[in-house]
Amino acid sequence: MIVNQVNEIYNSKDEKLIPYKDIILRLLAYFEEHQVENIPRNNNKLVDAMASAASLIPIKVEGREATFIIKNLGTPLIVEENSKMVCVAQKVGYEVSPWYQHIFKYLRDNFIDATLDKREQIRIKKLAMKYVIIDDILYKRSFNGILLRCLHDEEIGVALEHAHGGAYKGHFNGRLVYGKLIRMGYWWLAMEHDCYERVKKCEQCQKHAHLELTPTQELNYVTSPWPFLMWDLDFMGVINPPSIEGHKFILVATEYYTKWVEAIL
């Protein structure tokens, strides 16, 4: 995150990044030689997945650490009520009904619900060509080849809140929230519509948004039933410098029906 700042390529101006840089510099002081390199996200998928999982789970208890164990489970895990360990797992099966359930069933088991009509079955088969399953998690292929993780209905609200408000409290508009979620690697149907709706329901955005202070009133327009019945006269002057012929005033006549303009010096 602050590789260029540690390597003194960029200056540390953000107050939120300065403490992280100080911690890294204190740790590097224990080494005689060190080299800090930036690892692309494609080559560091494990850390990127952990950061994405942490951003989706709000921790409301301040001053207390929480441990999250992420596992791929073949059977549901039963957590005791008094257990101090929190386990985050995703198991997509027939007992859940996310928005992508038909696509997931078709890709994993080559199964399509017989209760669906023929047209809907064909639509699901075409949609499934844009998706892929990796470790029982559904991903959508984006236009640039990046895989976007499909979120559950329960995760959508948390992802919208994080992208709109988030740690930096940006309160971005719907278009920026949509782009931010794409860069974070998430996807669901009607995501762009949900981003705009989330911004509309944000209380802080409603309080601090730009308001139109012009009072509303009816538009009183003037029409002419036939040509040359009504004229509009505008008088302009004094003109400085005057025209070549010494004229200092202009009389402009506009015919309402044809919008014909005549100017007299």
C-alpha positions as a LaTeX table, in Angstrom:
\begin{tabular}{lrrr}
\hline
Residue & $x$ (\AA) & $y$ (\AA) & $z$ (\AA) \\
\hline
Met1 & 0.00 & 0.00 & 0.00 \\
Ile2 & 2.85 & 2.43 & 0.78 \\
Val3 & 5.71 & 0.81 & $-1.13$ \\
Asn4 & 6.57 & 4.00 & $-3.00$ \\
Gln5 & 6.45 & 6.03 & 0.23 \\
Val6 & 8.82 & 3.61 & 2.00 \\
Asn7 & 11.19 & 3.70 & $-0.95$ \\
Glu8 & 11.11 & 7.54 & $-0.80$ \\
Ile9 & 9.68 & 7.75 & $-4.32$ \\
Tyr10 & 6.56 & 9.57 & $-3.07$ \\
Asn11 & 6.14 & 11.85 & $-0.08$ \\
Ser12 & 3.81 & 10.72 & 2.72 \\
Lys13 & 1.16 & 13.46 & 2.86 \\
Asp14 & $-1.89$ & 11.42 & 3.84 \\
Glu15 & $-2.34$ & 11.44 & 7.62 \\
Lys16 & $-3.81$ & 7.93 & 7.53 \\
Leu17 & $-0.75$ & 6.46 & 5.78 \\
Ile18 & 1.96 & 8.12 & 7.88 \\
Pro19 & 1.48 & 5.77 & 10.92 \\
Tyr20 & 1.75 & 2.71 & 8.65 \\
Lys21 & 4.97 & 4.05 & 7.15 \\
Asp22 & 6.43 & 4.66 & 10.62 \\
Ile23 & 5.68 & 1.08 & 11.67 \\
Ile24 & 7.34 & $-0.33$ & 8.56 \\
Leu25 & 10.43 & 1.83 & 9.03 \\
Arg26 & 10.79 & 0.66 & 12.66 \\
Leu27 & 10.58 & $-2.97$ & 11.53 \\
Leu28 & 13.08 & $-2.45$ & 8.73 \\
Ala29 & 15.58 & $-1.03$ & 11.21 \\
Tyr30 & 16.15 & $-4.59$ & 12.54 \\
Phe31 & 17.53 & $-5.71$ & 9.17 \\
Glu32 & 20.97 & $-4.94$ & 7.82 \\
Glu33 & 19.72 & $-5.04$ & 4.24 \\
His34 & 16.18 & $-4.90$ & 2.89 \\
Gln35 & 14.31 & $-4.42$ & $-0.35$ \\
Val36 & 10.63 & $-3.41$ & $-0.57$ \\
Glu37 & 8.86 & $-4.39$ & $-3.79$ \\
Asn38 & 5.29 & $-4.02$ & $-5.01$ \\
Ile39 & 3.56 & $-7.32$ & $-5.83$ \\
Pro40 & 0.73 & $-7.06$ & $-8.43$ \\
Arg41 & $-2.70$ & $-8.16$ & $-7.32$ \\
Asn42 & $-2.77$ & $-11.07$ & $-9.77$ \\
Asn43 & 0.36 & $-12.50$ & $-8.12$ \\
Asn44 & $-0.88$ & $-11.90$ & $-4.59$ \\
Lys45 & $-4.41$ & $-13.29$ & $-4.69$ \\
Leu46 & $-4.40$ & $-14.66$ & $-1.14$ \\
Val47 & $-3.72$ & $-11.29$ & 0.49 \\
Asp48 & $-6.19$ & $-9.59$ & $-1.83$ \\
Ala49 & $-8.88$ & $-12.12$ & $-0.92$ \\
Met50 & $-8.22$ & $-11.59$ & 2.81 \\
Ala51 & $-8.50$ & $-7.81$ & 2.40 \\
Ser52 & $-11.76$ & $-8.17$ & 0.47 \\
Ala53 & $-13.20$ & $-10.51$ & 3.12 \\
Ala54 & $-12.24$ & $-8.13$ & 5.93 \\
Ser55 & $-13.84$ & $-5.17$ & 4.16 \\
Leu56 & $-17.18$ & $-7.00$ & 3.97 \\
Ile57 & $-17.34$ & $-7.81$ & 7.71 \\
Pro58 & $-18.01$ & $-4.80$ & 9.95 \\
Ile59 & $-16.44$ & $-5.04$ & 13.43 \\
Lys60 & $-18.42$ & $-2.86$ & 15.83 \\
Val61 & $-16.47$ & $-3.66$ & 18.99 \\
Glu62 & $-13.76$ & $-1.03$ & 19.48 \\
Gly63 & $-10.47$ & $-1.83$ & 21.16 \\
Arg64 & $-10.86$ & $-5.58$ & 20.69 \\
Glu65 & $-9.33$ & $-7.86$ & 18.08 \\
Ala66 & $-11.35$ & $-10.44$ & 16.18 \\
Thr67 & $-9.95$ & $-13.57$ & 14.53 \\
Phe68 & $-11.51$ & $-14.83$ & 11.32 \\
Ile69 & $-10.80$ & $-18.30$ & 9.98 \\
Ile70 & $-11.72$ & $-18.74$ & 6.32 \\
Lys71 & $-12.20$ & $-22.34$ & 5.23 \\
Asn72 & $-13.66$ & $-24.22$ & 2.32 \\
Leu73 & $-16.16$ & $-26.60$ & 3.96 \\
Gly74 & $-17.84$ & $-29.57$ & 2.37 \\
Thr75 & $-20.47$ & $-29.73$ & 5.12 \\
Pro76 & $-22.11$ & $-26.95$ & 7.15 \\
Leu77 & $-20.24$ & $-25.91$ & 10.27 \\
Ile78 & $-22.19$ & $-25.73$ & 13.53 \\
Val79 & $-20.76$ & $-23.07$ & 15.83 \\
Glu80 & $-21.58$ & $-23.28$ & 19.51 \\
Glu81 & $-23.37$ & $-20.32$ & 21.03 \\
Asn82 & $-20.58$ & $-19.53$ & 23.51 \\
Ser83 & $-17.71$ & $-20.08$ & 21.11 \\
Lys84 & $-15.14$ & $-17.27$ & 20.97 \\
Met85 & $-13.95$ & $-18.16$ & 17.50 \\
Val86 & $-15.74$ & $-16.74$ & 14.48 \\
Cys87 & $-15.70$ & $-18.77$ & 11.28 \\
Val88 & $-16.55$ & $-17.23$ & 7.93 \\
Ala89 & $-17.45$ & $-19.79$ & 5.28 \\
Gln90 & $-19.38$ & $-19.86$ & 2.03 \\
Lys91 & $-21.16$ & $-22.98$ & 0.92 \\
Val92 & $-23.44$ & $-22.64$ & $-2.05$ \\
Gly93 & $-25.94$ & $-25.47$ & $-2.38$ \\
Tyr94 & $-29.55$ & $-26.21$ & $-3.00$ \\
Glu95 & $-30.53$ & $-25.07$ & 0.48 \\
Val96 & $-29.76$ & $-21.41$ & $-0.36$ \\
Ser97 & $-31.45$ & $-19.24$ & $-2.94$ \\
Pro98 & $-29.17$ & $-16.43$ & $-4.08$ \\
Trp99 & $-29.92$ & $-14.51$ & $-7.26$ \\
Tyr100 & $-27.48$ & $-16.72$ & $-9.20$ \\
Gln101 & $-28.80$ & $-20.08$ & $-7.98$ \\
His102 & $-29.87$ & $-21.33$ & $-11.43$ \\
Ile103 & $-26.56$ & $-20.34$ & $-13.02$ \\
Phe104 & $-24.59$ & $-22.00$ & $-10.21$ \\
Lys105 & $-26.60$ & $-25.24$ & $-10.44$ \\
Tyr106 & $-26.15$ & $-25.39$ & $-14.20$ \\
Leu107 & $-22.37$ & $-24.83$ & $-14.07$ \\
Arg108 & $-21.71$ & $-27.21$ & $-11.16$ \\
Asp109 & $-24.21$ & $-30.01$ & $-11.77$ \\
Asn110 & $-25.42$ & $-29.34$ & $-15.33$ \\
Phe111 & $-28.90$ & $-29.05$ & $-13.84$ \\
Ile112 & $-31.73$ & $-26.71$ & $-14.87$ \\
Asp113 & $-35.00$ & $-26.48$ & $-12.98$ \\
Ala114 & $-37.71$ & $-28.24$ & $-14.99$ \\
Thr115 & $-40.37$ & $-25.81$ & $-13.73$ \\
Leu116 & $-38.81$ & $-23.02$ & $-15.81$ \\
Asp117 & $-40.14$ & $-22.45$ & $-19.31$ \\
Lys118 & $-38.07$ & $-23.19$ & $-22.39$ \\
Arg119 & $-37.15$ & $-19.56$ & $-23.03$ \\
Glu120 & $-35.88$ & $-19.08$ & $-19.47$ \\
Gln121 & $-33.79$ & $-22.25$ & $-19.68$ \\
Ile122 & $-32.13$ & $-21.00$ & $-22.87$ \\
Arg123 & $-31.46$ & $-17.62$ & $-21.20$ \\
Ile124 & $-29.76$ & $-19.32$ & $-18.23$ \\
Lys125 & $-27.53$ & $-21.35$ & $-20.53$ \\
Lys126 & $-26.43$ & $-18.19$ & $-22.36$ \\
Leu127 & $-25.79$ & $-16.33$ & $-19.10$ \\
Ala128 & $-23.75$ & $-19.23$ & $-17.70$ \\
Met129 & $-21.18$ & $-18.72$ & $-20.46$ \\
Lys130 & $-20.11$ & $-15.48$ & $-18.70$ \\
Tyr131 & $-19.57$ & $-17.15$ & $-15.30$ \\
Val132 & $-17.13$ & $-19.64$ & $-13.79$ \\
Ile133 & $-16.95$ & $-21.55$ & $-10.49$ \\
Ile134 & $-13.69$ & $-21.61$ & $-8.53$ \\
Asp135 & $-13.63$ & $-23.42$ & $-5.16$ \\
Asp136 & $-17.45$ & $-23.38$ & $-4.97$ \\
Ile137 & $-17.52$ & $-19.60$ & $-5.46$ \\
Leu138 & $-19.18$ & $-18.08$ & $-8.51$ \\
Tyr139 & $-17.28$ & $-15.46$ & $-10.51$ \\
Lys140 & $-18.32$ & $-13.39$ & $-13.50$ \\
Arg141 & $-15.93$ & $-12.77$ & $-16.37$ \\
Ser142 & $-15.61$ & $-9.05$ & $-17.00$ \\
Phe143 & $-14.92$ & $-7.54$ & $-20.41$ \\
Asn144 & $-11.19$ & $-7.15$ & $-19.59$ \\
Gly145 & $-10.81$ & $-10.72$ & $-18.35$ \\
Ile146 & $-10.84$ & $-10.01$ & $-14.60$ \\
Leu147 & $-13.02$ & $-12.33$ & $-12.51$ \\
Leu148 & $-15.63$ & $-10.56$ & $-10.36$ \\
Arg149 & $-16.89$ & $-12.39$ & $-7.27$ \\
Cys150 & $-20.69$ & $-12.73$ & $-7.21$ \\
Leu151 & $-22.08$ & $-11.58$ & $-3.86$ \\
His152 & $-24.95$ & $-13.03$ & $-1.85$ \\
Asp153 & $-28.00$ & $-10.94$ & $-1.08$ \\
Glu154 & $-26.76$ & $-10.56$ & 2.52 \\
Glu155 & $-23.38$ & $-9.25$ & 1.36 \\
Ile156 & $-24.71$ & $-6.68$ & $-1.10$ \\
Gly157 & $-25.79$ & $-4.20$ & 1.58 \\
Val158 & $-22.43$ & $-4.39$ & 3.35 \\
Ala159 & $-20.52$ & $-3.92$ & 0.08 \\
Leu160 & $-22.65$ & $-0.89$ & $-0.86$ \\
Glu161 & $-22.13$ & 0.70 & 2.54 \\
His162 & $-18.38$ & 0.14 & 2.36 \\
Ala163 & $-18.07$ & 1.52 & $-1.18$ \\
His164 & $-20.30$ & 4.53 & $-0.54$ \\
Gly165 & $-19.29$ & 5.58 & 2.97 \\
Gly166 & $-16.37$ & 3.32 & 3.79 \\
Ala167 & $-13.45$ & 4.13 & 6.04 \\
Tyr168 & $-12.78$ & 7.43 & 4.25 \\
Lys169 & $-16.45$ & 8.55 & 4.30 \\
Gly170 & $-16.34$ & 9.64 & 0.67 \\
His171 & $-20.12$ & 9.49 & 0.08 \\
Phe172 & $-19.56$ & 9.10 & $-3.66$ \\
Asn173 & $-22.33$ & 9.34 & $-6.23$ \\
Gly174 & $-23.92$ & 6.29 & $-7.83$ \\
Arg175 & $-21.62$ & 6.15 & $-10.86$ \\
Leu176 & $-18.45$ & 6.29 & $-8.72$ \\
Val177 & $-19.80$ & 3.70 & $-6.27$ \\
Tyr178 & $-20.51$ & 1.35 & $-9.18$ \\
Gly179 & $-16.99$ & 1.79 & $-10.57$ \\
Lys180 & $-15.48$ & 1.35 & $-7.12$ \\
Leu181 & $-17.26$ & $-1.98$ & $-6.61$ \\
Ile182 & $-16.01$ & $-3.19$ & $-10.00$ \\
Arg183 & $-12.43$ & $-2.30$ & $-9.02$ \\
Met184 & $-12.93$ & $-4.10$ & $-5.70$ \\
Gly185 & $-13.82$ & $-7.23$ & $-7.70$ \\
Tyr186 & $-17.54$ & $-7.65$ & $-6.86$ \\
Trp187 & $-20.61$ & $-8.23$ & $-9.01$ \\
Trp188 & $-24.35$ & $-8.89$ & $-8.81$ \\
Leu189 & $-27.33$ & $-8.31$ & $-11.07$ \\
Ala190 & $-28.77$ & $-4.78$ & $-11.05$ \\
Met191 & $-25.60$ & $-3.57$ & $-9.30$ \\
Glu192 & $-25.61$ & $-0.18$ & $-11.06$ \\
His193 & $-29.28$ & 0.39 & $-10.16$ \\
Asp194 & $-28.64$ & $-0.57$ & $-6.52$ \\
Cys195 & $-25.72$ & 1.89 & $-6.35$ \\
Tyr196 & $-27.91$ & 4.81 & $-7.42$ \\
Glu197 & $-30.69$ & 3.75 & $-5.05$ \\
Arg198 & $-28.22$ & 3.48 & $-2.15$ \\
Val199 & $-27.02$ & 7.04 & $-2.75$ \\
Lys200 & $-30.61$ & 8.32 & $-2.88$ \\
Lys201 & $-31.34$ & 6.77 & 0.54 \\
Cys202 & $-28.17$ & 8.09 & 2.21 \\
Glu203 & $-29.18$ & 10.53 & 4.96 \\
Gln204 & $-25.87$ & 12.41 & 4.93 \\
Cys205 & $-26.04$ & 12.91 & 1.16 \\
Gln206 & $-29.55$ & 14.31 & 1.46 \\
Lys207 & $-28.48$ & 16.77 & 4.15 \\
His208 & $-25.34$ & 18.07 & 2.43 \\
Ala209 & $-26.26$ & 17.75 & $-1.25$ \\
His210 & $-26.40$ & 20.80 & $-3.50$ \\
Leu211 & $-29.93$ & 22.24 & $-3.32$ \\
Glu212 & $-31.64$ & 24.28 & $-6.01$ \\
Leu213 & $-32.70$ & 27.48 & $-4.27$ \\
Thr214 & $-34.61$ & 28.99 & $-7.22$ \\
Pro215 & $-38.35$ & 29.02 & $-6.37$ \\
Thr216 & $-40.54$ & 26.94 & $-8.64$ \\
Gln217 & $-43.14$ & 28.74 & $-10.72$ \\
Glu218 & $-45.20$ & 28.16 & $-13.82$ \\
Leu219 & $-43.75$ & 29.03 & $-17.22$ \\
Asn220 & $-45.75$ & 31.79 & $-18.89$ \\
Tyr221 & $-45.07$ & 31.55 & $-22.61$ \\
Val222 & $-46.45$ & 33.80 & $-25.33$ \\
Thr223 & $-47.73$ & 32.38 & $-28.62$ \\
Ser224 & $-49.03$ & 33.98 & $-31.78$ \\
Pro225 & $-51.94$ & 32.41 & $-33.73$ \\
Trp226 & $-50.70$ & 33.66 & $-37.15$ \\
Pro227 & $-47.65$ & 35.48 & $-38.61$ \\
Phe228 & $-47.06$ & 39.19 & $-38.10$ \\
Leu229 & $-49.73$ & 39.48 & $-35.41$ \\
Met230 & $-47.35$ & 39.97 & $-32.47$ \\
Trp231 & $-43.89$ & 41.57 & $-32.37$ \\
Asp232 & $-41.29$ & 41.97 & $-29.67$ \\
Leu233 & $-39.22$ & 45.17 & $-29.63$ \\
Asp234 & $-35.88$ & 45.48 & $-27.84$ \\
Phe235 & $-34.05$ & 48.78 & $-27.55$ \\
Met236 & $-30.25$ & 48.74 & $-27.09$ \\
Gly237 & $-27.89$ & 51.67 & $-26.50$ \\
Val238 & $-25.88$ & 53.79 & $-26.03$ \\
Ile239 & $-23.30$ & 51.90 & $-28.19$ \\
Asn240 & $-19.69$ & 52.96 & $-27.68$ \\
Pro241 & $-17.97$ & 53.28 & $-30.05$ \\
Pro242 & $-20.77$ & 54.13 & $-32.49$ \\
Ser243 & $-21.11$ & 52.61 & $-35.96$ \\
Ile244 & $-19.37$ & 53.98 & $-39.06$ \\
Glu245 & $-22.46$ & 56.05 & $-39.85$ \\
Gly246 & $-22.60$ & 57.45 & $-36.32$ \\
His247 & $-25.52$ & 55.33 & $-35.00$ \\
Lys248 & $-25.54$ & 54.89 & $-31.21$ \\
Phe249 & $-28.78$ & 52.89 & $-30.73$ \\
Ile250 & $-30.17$ & 49.60 & $-32.05$ \\
Leu251 & $-33.83$ & 48.65 & $-32.34$ \\
Val252 & $-34.40$ & 44.87 & $-32.63$ \\
Ala253 & $-37.82$ & 43.57 & $-33.73$ \\
Thr254 & $-38.69$ & 39.85 & $-33.39$ \\
Glu255 & $-41.82$ & 38.33 & $-34.94$ \\
Tyr256 & $-43.34$ & 35.80 & $-32.50$ \\
Tyr257 & $-44.76$ & 33.30 & $-34.99$ \\
Thr258 & $-41.82$ & 32.83 & $-37.38$ \\
Lys259 & $-39.09$ & 34.06 & $-34.96$ \\
Trp260 & $-37.95$ & 36.44 & $-37.70$ \\
Val261 & $-35.50$ & 39.07 & $-36.37$ \\
Glu262 & $-35.03$ & 42.55 & $-37.82$ \\
Ala263 & $-32.43$ & 44.99 & $-36.50$ \\
Ile264 & $-32.53$ & 48.76 & $-37.17$ \\
Leu265 & $-29.64$ & 51.08 & $-36.41$ \\
\hline
\end{tabular}
